[in-house]
């Protein structure tokens, strides 16, 4: 079964938080490296989609 939007959203934030712990350039609010930017952008897109779905349900 495919993962729900919520599950993907939560996984993306967990992945970014784990990256921040290991990366010296990224912080919880600023993606300072290429890998961090990709993870942060994915998190942002999934968060936007999840919140939009909540507003329209």
Backbone bond lengths (Angstrom), bond angles and torsions (degrees), N, CA, C in turn:
res aa  C-N    CA-C-N  psi(-1)  N-CA   C-N-CA  omega(-1)  CA-C   N-CA-C  phi
1 X - - - 1.460 - - 1.533 109.02 -
2 X 1.293 115.96 141.71 1.464 120.98 -179.87 1.528 110.52 -71.18
3 X 1.306 115.17 148.88 1.466 120.28 177.43 1.525 109.98 -70.11
4 X 1.309 115.57 145.54 1.462 119.92 177.33 1.530 109.49 -73.80
5 X 1.304 115.52 161.88 1.462 121.22 177.09 1.522 109.89 -58.13
6 X 1.326 117.04 -41.68 1.465 120.66 179.25 1.528 110.94 -60.90
7 X 1.326 116.79 -44.42 1.465 120.24 -179.81 1.527 111.36 -62.57
8 X 1.322 116.74 -42.26 1.470 120.28 178.26 1.525 110.68 -65.28
9 X 1.322 116.90 -39.50 1.463 122.70 177.44 1.532 110.51 -60.66
10 X 1.327 116.65 -47.57 1.464 120.49 -179.86 1.530 111.82 -67.05
11 X 1.327 117.55 -37.79 1.466 120.41 177.33 1.519 111.12 -64.65
12 X 1.329 116.50 -37.87 1.466 119.34 -178.62 1.522 111.19 -67.78
13 X 1.323 117.77 -39.27 1.465 118.95 178.28 1.524 110.73 -69.32
14 X 1.325 117.09 -36.84 1.469 119.98 177.01 1.531 110.74 -65.25
15 X 1.325 116.89 -39.75 1.467 120.68 179.25 1.524 110.60 -64.69
16 X 1.328 116.81 -42.45 1.465 119.02 179.45 1.530 110.73 -66.73
17 X 1.334 117.59 -42.76 1.468 120.19 178.56 1.523 111.49 -60.95
18 X 1.324 116.87 -41.07 1.470 120.60 178.10 1.521 110.26 -64.71
19 X 1.318 117.31 -39.16 1.464 121.46 178.01 1.526 110.98 -62.53
20 X 1.333 116.70 -43.44 1.470 121.61 -179.00 1.530 110.80 -58.11
21 X 1.310 116.77 -38.52 1.465 121.17 -179.68 1.529 110.60 -61.96
22 X 1.320 116.83 -37.32 1.471 121.81 -176.39 1.529 114.31 -89.60
23 X 1.323 117.45 -22.71 1.472 121.31 -172.60 1.528 111.12 -97.78
24 X 1.294 116.62 132.91 1.457 120.90 178.37 1.520 114.34 -81.97
25 X 1.325 117.39 -9.74 1.466 121.00 -177.52 1.525 113.52 -100.53
26 X 1.319 117.76 -21.37 1.462 121.22 -175.32 1.526 111.12 -100.40
27 X 1.324 115.19 150.97 1.460 122.13 174.85 1.530 107.42 -129.39
28 X 1.323 118.42 172.61 1.465 119.31 -179.73 1.530 114.37 -57.88
29 X 1.313 117.92 -24.98 1.463 120.09 -177.63 1.523 114.46 -114.80
30 X 1.324 118.04 -6.58 1.473 121.10 -178.27 1.528 109.56 -135.25
31 X 1.331 115.62 121.33 1.463 120.90 176.06 1.528 107.71 -87.46
32 X 1.323 116.22 112.46 1.456 120.43 -173.45 1.507 115.74 -101.55
33 X 1.327 118.14 -1.43 1.460 120.02 179.25 1.527 108.96 -133.71
34 X 1.310 116.21 169.30 1.466 120.99 -176.96 1.525 111.70 -61.19
35 X 1.315 117.25 -47.05 1.469 120.23 179.64 1.523 110.91 -63.19
36 X 1.307 116.16 -42.31 1.463 120.71 179.22 1.516 112.11 -63.56
37 X 1.329 116.85 -40.52 1.467 120.02 178.48 1.523 110.96 -61.47
38 X 1.332 117.03 -42.13 1.461 120.13 178.52 1.519 112.13 -61.83
39 X 1.329 115.85 -45.11 1.463 120.26 179.18 1.530 111.21 -65.15
40 X 1.333 116.65 -41.91 1.465 120.85 -178.72 1.529 110.88 -67.44
41 X 1.332 116.92 -39.32 1.473 120.30 178.31 1.521 111.20 -66.11
42 X 1.336 117.20 -40.46 1.462 120.48 176.50 1.518 110.07 -61.58
43 X 1.331 116.60 -46.45 1.459 120.94 177.20 1.535 110.39 -56.25
44 X 1.322 117.61 -46.17 1.460 121.39 -179.09 1.517 112.78 -61.71
45 X 1.331 116.62 -43.23 1.472 120.11 179.18 1.525 111.33 -64.68
46 X 1.331 116.26 -43.33 1.460 119.23 179.81 1.524 111.68 -68.35
47 X 1.323 116.80 -37.54 1.467 120.20 177.33 1.528 110.20 -63.86
48 X 1.312 117.26 -45.56 1.470 120.61 178.29 1.521 111.22 -58.78
49 X 1.346 116.13 -45.29 1.465 120.36 -179.27 1.524 111.03 -64.49
50 X 1.311 116.96 -42.68 1.468 121.17 -179.40 1.532 110.63 -64.34
51 X 1.316 116.99 -46.47 1.463 119.98 -179.34 1.531 111.56 -66.69
52 X 1.313 117.59 -36.33 1.459 121.08 177.55 1.531 109.74 -63.96
53 X 1.320 116.31 -40.51 1.465 120.21 178.54 1.528 110.32 -64.08
54 X 1.323 118.07 -39.79 1.459 120.94 178.23 1.527 111.57 -63.61
55 X 1.313 116.15 -41.23 1.480 120.70 -178.49 1.520 111.64 -65.26
56 X 1.329 116.26 -32.27 1.471 120.12 -174.14 1.522 113.19 -99.28
57 X 1.314 116.24 9.56 1.482 117.32 179.37 1.508 111.64 -104.24
